[in-house]
Amino acid sequence: MAVTIGREGSAPAVAQAFDWCTAFAANHQENFTVISWCLPKTLRPHFASLYTYCRMTDDLGDEADGDRLTLLDAWEAELRNCLAGERSRPVFVALGETIDRHDIAPEPFLRLIEANRMDQRKKRFGSYTELLDYCSYSATPVGRMVLAVLGYHDEERAALSDATCIGLQLANFWQDVSRDREQDRIYLPQEDLERFGVGEAAIFAGKDSDESRALIQFEVERARALFRKGRALEDHIDRRSRLDVRLFRLGGEAVLDAIERANYNVLSTRPRIPRTKKAWMALSNGVRMKLGV
């Protein structure tokens, strides 16, 4: 689908672009339909445009053929054109409308591209502080985009969102240790590997041990602390959007629970959340929100 409009655009072209993003999101994320159902109807297209932009950015950094840094540079150029009102690709037609309507700053979008550049250059993290810095590019920008669509631009809510988003990122890292090593990536901080006596050789061999389980338990507790902090955000946003934010947090906590049930063995297996668990989280929390409890 080819769409070319300026900053104001025409309603049919913008509507087409949002439809394209909604279809893309539904085809690439099995949970998107559930998430969309939880949101106010007027916000669903804007969440679709954000998801599509974020997913396409990550796909360039993770899966694209060719020189990914060059591709990311070209993607950034398209983003900057979008911010200037020059929009031709459906994702940028829709994203531009979302940015304009909700007054979203450029920084989160640019930081997400930079996170994918970092992925091309960096596969180890010396310290937890260094890992948190990476998360400020790869994770927290998404939460800030979402907050802006919900109508919030203050730093207090942003800090709580950052905690939840970093918790989600860390939960994903700890779940995917066995998958990331296939890409020669280790997100576990080197200082923690040394502290618990876990060598990289054990990670690449998938060799579970008392030391590795103690390490992962330590990292899981770090993520849980972030979720506890970020939970306060749910009391500071509109009730109609609260369930969506809650489900993100519960999804991250469910990953940590799965790791705990696996006795913190993530070196030889990848803990998974049962589909029934995902469905129950959405249903039970939907009922709670309807009842106001």
N, C-alpha and C positions, 0 to 999 in steps of 0.2 A: 504494500500500500504506500503510495507516494502522496505526501501532503506538504504543501508549501504555504505558510502564512506568516504574517508579521506579528508584532507584539499583541495587537488587539485580536487579529484573526477573525474567522467567521465561525459561528456556533457549530455548523455541521462538521467543519474540519476538526475542530477541537473535540467534538463528541466522538468522531471517528477515531481520533488518536487515543482517547480514553478507553474506547471499546477495545482497541488493539492491545493496550497495556493490560486491561482486565483479562483478556483471553490469554495473553502471554503469562501473566501471573498464575492464572488457574492451571495452565499446562505445565508450569515449572515448579509449583509448590503445592503439595497435596493438602496442606493446612490452610491455604489461602481462602478457600470457600468458607471454612469455619470462622476464620478471623474476620472476613468481610461481613458475615452474618451478625457478628457482635457489634459492628460499628454503626454509627448513624449513617443512614443511606447516602446523605449528601457528601460524606467523607470517603466513601468507598472508592470512587474513581481516583481520588488523590493518593490514597494508599497504594492503589494499583500502579500509579505512575512512579511513586517512590520505589516500590518493590522492583519494578522493571528496570529502572535506572541502576539500582544497587546490584541486581542480579547480572545485568549485562556488563557492568563494570568488573565484577568479580570473575565472570566468565572470561573476560579479556586477560585478566591476570593469572587465571588458573588453567584455562583450557585452550586458548587461542593458538593456532598454528602461526609460525613465523616469529618475527621479532616483537615480543610482547611490549617492550618498552616503547618502541616506535608506535605500536598500535594504541597504547595508553596515551601517548602524546597527541595522537590524532583525535582520540576520544575527548581529551581535555579541550582541544581546540573547538570541537563541536559543542561542548558544554559552554565554553566562553561565548561562542556565537549565540547559543540559546539565551544566555544571560543578557546579551546585547539585543535580543529580539529577533535574531535570524534563526528560524526553526524550520527544518524540512523533514527530518526523520520523525516517525510517529512518537517515539519515546520522548523526544525533546519538545515536540508540540505539546504533549500532555504535561510533561515536567515543567515547561515554561509557564503554563497556565497555573499549575500548582504553586510554583515559586511566587508568581505575581500575586495570586489571590491570598496566599498565606504569609507573604512577606518573609520568605526564608532567605537567610544570608547565604552567600556562595560558599563559605568556608566548609561546611560539612560535605558538600559534593566534591570539592577539590581535595579534601583530606582523604576521602575514600579512594580516589584515584591514586593518591600518593601511597596509601597503604598497599595497593597492588604493585606499585613500583618497588616498594620495600620488599615485597615477596620475591621479586626477581633477584634481589641482591643479598638478602639476609635469611639464613636458615638456622641460626642459633641465637640465643639470648643469654647474655652473661649473668643478668640479675633480674629479680622480680620487678624492680623499678624500670628496667629496660623493656620488659614485657608490657608493663602498664603503659609505657609511652607508645608502644606499637598499637595497643588497644585504643589509644586516643585517636588513632587514624582509622583503624579497621572496624571498631565497634561503636564508640560513643557518637560519631556523626549520625548514625542511623537513628538513634534515640532522639537526637536533637531535631532531625528532620520531622520525626513523628510528633514531637511536642509542638513544633511550629504549626503543623496541620491541625492539631487539637486546639490551637490558639494560645499557646504558652511560650513566652520568650524570656522568662526570668531565670536567673542563675540558680536560685534555690531548687526549683524543679529540675533544672538541667543537671545539677550535681547528683540528685537522686536517680535520675535517668541514667547518668553515666555509670553509677554503681551497678544497676541492673544489667546494663549492656555489657559491661566488663565481666560481670558474673556469667552471663550467657556465653561470651567469647571463651572464657576460661573453661566452662563446663564442656564446651565443644572441643577445646584443645585436649582436655583430660580424657574425654571419650575416644578421641581419634588418634591416640598415640600410635597405635599399630598401623593406622592408615597413613598418617603423616610421614612415618619413617620410610615409606615407599617413595616419597618425594625428597628423601634426605632432609626432612625438616624435623627438628626437635624444639618444641615450644617450652618444655620443662626448663626452667632457668638452670644454667650451668652451676651456679652457686648452690642450688638445691641438690643437684645430682651429686656434687662433691660432699655436701653435708650428710646425705643419707647413704653414701657409699655405693651409688648406682652408676656404673660406667655406660658409656654409649654403646659399647659392644653388647651389653645385656639387652638394651632396647632394640637393637637391630636383630638380635637373635631371638627376640620374643621370650626372653628368659625371666619368668616371674620369680620373685623371691620375697622374703620377709622385708628386706630393705626397700625393694621397689613398692611393695604394698604400703609401707609406712610413708614413703615419699608421696604417693598418690593420695593417701588419706590426708596428709598435711595440705596438699594443694586443693583438695575437695573442700576442706574446712575454710580455706581462704575464700573460695567462691561462695560458700554458704554465707559467710559474713557479709559479703557484698550484697547478696539477695536480701538479707535481713535489713541492711541499710536502705536499699532501694525500695523495699516494700512500702515505706512511708509515702512514696509517690502516689500510690493508689488512693490515698485519702485526700489528695490535693488536686485531683482532676475531676472533670465533669463525670457524673455517674454513668452517662450513656457510653462513655469511652473506657470506663474503668475495667470492664471485663477483658477487653482486648489487652490492656497492659498487664493485668493479672495473669492472663494465660501465657504471655511471654515468660513471666517470672516462674510460673508453675512448670512450664516446659523445661526451663533450665534446671529447676530443682529436681524434676523427675529424672533428668539425665544423671544428676549427682546421686540420686537414690539408686539408680540402676548400677552405677559404679560401686556403690556401697554393697549392694546385693551380690555383686560379683567378687566381693572381698578385695576390692581395689586392684583386681588383676586387669590391667588394660594393656599389658605388654603382649599377651598371647591371645587376647580376644577383644572384641569391641562391644561393650555393653549396650543393649538396646532397650528402648521403651516399648512395651507391648502396645499394639494398636488399640486394644480395649482400654488401656490406661489413658491414651490420648483422647479417645472419645468420651470417657467418663469425666475427665477434667473439664472439657468443654461443656458437657451437659450439666454436670453438678454445679459448676460456677455460673452457668446461665440461669439456672433455677434460683441460686442464691441472689443474683443480681435482680431478678424479677421480683423476688420477695423482699429485697432491700436488707438482706442479712449478710 
